[in-house]
Amino acid sequence: MAKGSGLPSQSAAADEDAPAKITLPAELKKRLVDDHDKIKAKKLAKLPARPTVSDVLNDFLKSYKTDSPEKEVACEVVAGVKVYFQHCLPAILLYKFEKQQYDNFNSADDEADPCTHYGGIHLLRLFVKLPGLLAKTQLKEDARSVLNAGLMQIITHIAKHADKLVPMRYADAGTEYKKRN
């Protein structure tokens, strides 16, 4: 990850003491670097995103063909990812330049769910931050193992379908937006 991007390095995500050991495949790392470059170039992700975070996670859940204990666990992991995303998006997942865009979205409806408005690139940002966030929790070893496996399954699914699930759609922020930021 580029210096000054505001996102932790991959080595921080692989810390031995971290509850989640998340390794992003090269294709997803490249998308994050490209995302950072677009923001620096004063471009914004097109919102509402297509697909949304909810769409991406539901696509992952569809990879389970039947109701099974494995699908139940995957549903729990997905539910947890959504909760983290909802709480982390405005606080730590957005670049400074994107905050006004979020404020515009949030002011339209205080109850709006970011998971139905933001997309895969923002979800990837969460995966970079999750190890540090989860390090502050008191997870038992068995729960940690299940969580790690579930997160890596989601990431693997996203990487396999990256063009569909993490399209790189940006637009120029516009003169008025740039003046305010």
C-alpha angles and dihedrals in degrees: 000000000000119000113260093023092122091233123108119254121257090249089061089054092054095050110146093228095049115107091225122047103198122180117183117211116244093255091058093044088053090053090053091051090048089049091053090050092051092052091049087052088057096253125136131210109257110255137239085042122221110238101027126209088262090051092050093050093044089051088055092050090051087064086075106082100198142022102273139147088261092055091048090054091046089052090053092049091048091049090052092048090053092051091050090047093051092051099038101044099080095033106046114352101069127077115233090253090059097051094090090052089053092046089053090051094045096045090057091060124000090200095052114129113233088208089069095047108036126062149219097293090059089048089054089054088056092053089056091052099041099085092058092044094048091047086072092058129085101237120169116231095254092049089047091054093049091047093048091049092048094048092048091049090054092047092047090051092049092048091050090053099029097135090055100036101037106033113174101233115162137158134197109270093230131237097276093049091048091050090056093048 
